[in-house]
Amino acid sequence: MHLAAALLTASLLAGCATGPGAAPSPNAPQLFMNARGLKQWDHPEAFGPVPKEMLTTGRQYCATLNNGGKRYTPTGYHPHARSVEGYPFEDGGFYCTLE
């Protein structure tokens, strides 16, 4: 599964009170369908910081969410983030938030 799908859903958590932690959790975050029918991460705090070598990639992926003057930036990364079906994303997943 492609990382871009993970990014789109990650941005839907803009109002969430928790966010990435100091390091990726041993328990990977997974996408789920919320009551409004939108995908979101189950445990945003499971993301760790974006590694320097992944920052450019993260910026590119989060930029695909930009619309209506809203700009997204990568604030978290997890190498084993999982899809709604429970499968790990090939390149991991980014937690994108509004700038």
KAWOLIN-V258999 format. One record per helix or strand. SS is the DSSP state (alpha for helix, beta for strand). FROM is the first residue (numbers start at 1). LEN is the number of residues. Records with the same first field share a line. If there is no record, write none. Layout:
SS: FROM-LEN + FROM-LEN
//
This chain:
alpha: 3-11 + 44-3 + 52-12
beta: 30-4 + 39-3 + 48-1 + 67-1 + 70-1 + 72-7 + 82-1 + 88-1 + 93-6
//
